[in-house]
Amino acid sequence: MRILGVDYGKKRLGLAISDPLCITAQGLPTLERRDIAHDMEALAGIIQEWGIDEIVVGLPKRMDNTLGEAAQEALAFAEELRGRFPLTVHLMDERLSTVRAHRAMKEGGLSRKKRTERADMVSAQLILQDYLDQKSRRSREGKDNN
């Protein structure tokens, strides 16, 4: 099983993929957006190439837990994915993922230019890793309750 993580943006889609055991997330090259047809065609290729079973889209909620314009666009994108692909599409709260991505890259010694180039991919990795960790916790808690 593999899961695709998506950090939705107006200009780019940050992408990440899980390992087959759904333990870790690795970044994929960022997709430069042109239009929805281009996006879906590119994602179809990734889904087929990697044997994707589920998709996780980051939902950029505001700090007060409300949904702004960016969140509405991410929701619409998730609905488009649901309509195009016979896969389960999850939404994952991605508050501060970009800030976390930049901080991690800065601590890793990457230059400002490299951080800018990789921000979307690293954000997608963080979104997907958060989802995988949450899924693992739920699985362990369920086993503990039996």
VEXDREN-2710 file (C-alpha; in Angstrom, 1 decimal):
% VEXDREN-2710
k/r/px/py/pz
1/MET/0.0/0.0/0.0
2/ARG/1.2/3.5/-0.8
3/ILE/-0.2/6.9/0.0
4/LEU/0.3/10.1/-1.9
5/GLY/0.6/13.4/0.1
6/VAL/-0.3/16.6/-1.6
7/ASP/0.4/20.2/-0.5
8/TYR/-2.0/22.1/-2.7
9/GLY/-1.0/25.6/-3.8
10/LYS/-2.1/28.0/-6.6
11/LYS/1.3/27.7/-8.4
12/ARG/2.6/24.3/-7.3
13/LEU/1.6/21.0/-5.9
14/GLY/4.1/19.7/-3.3
15/LEU/4.1/15.9/-3.4
16/ALA/5.3/13.1/-1.1
17/ILE/4.8/9.3/-1.1
18/SER/4.8/6.8/1.7
19/ASP/6.9/3.7/1.8
20/PRO/5.0/0.4/1.1
21/LEU/4.5/-0.2/4.9
22/CYS/3.1/3.4/5.4
23/ILE/5.7/4.3/8.0
24/THR/7.7/7.1/6.4
25/ALA/7.1/9.8/3.8
26/GLN/9.6/10.7/1.1
27/GLY/9.4/13.8/-1.2
28/LEU/8.6/13.6/-4.9
29/PRO/9.4/16.4/-7.4
30/THR/7.1/19.4/-7.1
31/LEU/4.5/19.7/-9.8
32/GLU/4.3/23.2/-11.4
33/ARG/0.6/23.8/-12.0
34/ARG/-0.8/25.0/-15.3
35/ASP/-4.5/24.0/-15.2
36/ILE/-6.7/21.3/-13.6
37/ALA/-6.4/19.0/-16.6
38/HIS/-2.6/19.1/-16.5
39/ASP/-2.6/18.5/-12.8
40/MET/-4.9/15.5/-13.0
41/GLU/-3.0/14.0/-15.9
42/ALA/0.3/14.4/-14.0
43/LEU/-1.2/12.9/-10.9
44/ALA/-2.7/10.0/-12.9
45/GLY/0.8/9.1/-14.0
46/ILE/2.1/9.2/-10.5
47/ILE/-0.8/7.2/-9.1
48/GLN/-0.2/4.5/-11.8
49/GLU/3.6/4.5/-11.5
50/TRP/3.7/4.2/-7.7
51/GLY/0.5/2.1/-7.2
52/ILE/-1.1/4.7/-5.0
53/ASP/-4.0/3.5/-2.9
54/GLU/-5.0/6.7/-1.0
55/ILE/-4.3/10.4/-1.2
56/VAL/-3.9/12.9/1.6
57/VAL/-4.5/16.6/0.8
58/GLY/-3.3/19.2/3.2
59/LEU/-6.1/21.4/4.5
60/PRO/-4.7/24.9/5.5
61/LYS/-7.0/25.8/8.4
62/ARG/-6.6/29.1/10.1
63/MET/-5.2/29.2/13.6
64/ASP/-8.8/29.7/14.9
65/ASN/-9.8/26.5/13.1
66/THR/-11.9/28.3/10.5
67/LEU/-11.5/27.7/6.7
68/GLY/-10.3/30.6/4.6
69/GLU/-9.9/30.9/0.8
70/ALA/-6.9/28.6/0.6
71/ALA/-8.7/25.9/2.6
72/GLN/-11.8/26.2/0.3
73/GLU/-9.5/25.8/-2.7
74/ALA/-7.9/22.7/-1.2
75/LEU/-11.3/21.3/-0.5
76/ALA/-12.4/21.8/-4.1
77/PHE/-9.1/20.2/-5.3
78/ALA/-9.8/17.2/-3.0
79/GLU/-13.3/16.9/-4.5
80/GLU/-11.8/17.0/-8.0
81/LEU/-9.5/14.1/-7.0
82/ARG/-12.4/12.1/-5.6
83/GLY/-14.3/12.6/-8.9
84/ARG/-11.4/11.6/-11.1
85/PHE/-9.8/8.7/-9.2
86/PRO/-11.3/5.7/-7.5
87/LEU/-9.2/6.2/-4.4
88/THR/-9.9/7.4/-0.9
89/VAL/-9.0/11.0/-0.4
90/HIS/-8.3/12.2/3.1
91/LEU/-7.9/15.8/4.4
92/MET/-5.1/16.5/6.9
93/ASP/-4.8/19.7/8.9
94/GLU/-1.6/21.3/7.6
95/ARG/-1.4/24.4/9.8
96/LEU/2.1/25.7/10.0
97/SER/3.5/23.0/7.7
98/THR/5.3/25.5/5.6
99/VAL/6.8/27.2/8.7
100/ARG/7.9/23.7/10.0
101/ALA/9.3/22.9/6.6
102/HIS/11.4/26.1/6.4
103/ARG/12.6/25.6/10.0
104/ALA/13.7/22.0/9.4
105/MET/15.5/23.0/6.2
106/LYS/17.2/25.9/7.8
107/GLU/18.3/23.7/10.7
108/GLY/19.6/21.3/8.1
109/GLY/21.8/24.0/6.7
110/LEU/20.1/24.6/3.4
111/SER/20.5/28.0/1.7
112/ARG/17.5/30.3/1.4
113/LYS/17.3/29.5/-2.4
114/LYS/17.3/25.7/-1.7
115/ARG/14.7/26.1/1.0
116/THR/12.4/28.1/-1.4
117/GLU/12.9/25.4/-4.1
118/ARG/12.0/22.5/-1.8
119/ALA/9.4/24.1/0.5
120/ASP/6.4/22.6/-1.2
121/MET/7.9/19.1/-1.3
122/VAL/9.0/19.2/2.3
123/SER/5.5/20.5/3.3
124/ALA/3.9/17.6/1.5
125/GLN/6.3/15.2/3.4
126/LEU/5.3/16.7/6.7
127/ILE/1.6/16.6/5.9
128/LEU/1.9/12.9/4.9
129/GLN/4.1/12.0/7.8
130/ASP/1.7/13.6/10.2
131/TYR/-1.1/11.5/8.6
132/LEU/1.0/8.3/8.8
133/ASP/1.8/8.9/12.4
134/GLN/-1.8/9.6/13.3
135/LYS/-2.9/6.4/11.5
136/SER/-0.2/4.4/13.3
137/ARG/-1.3/5.8/16.7
138/ARG/-4.9/4.9/16.0
139/SER/-4.0/1.4/15.0
140/ARG/-1.9/0.9/18.2
141/GLU/-4.7/2.4/20.4
142/GLY/-7.2/0.0/18.8
143/LYS/-4.9/-3.0/19.5
144/ASP/-4.4/-1.8/23.1
145/ASN/-8.2/-1.7/23.7
146/ASN/-8.7/-5.3/22.6
END
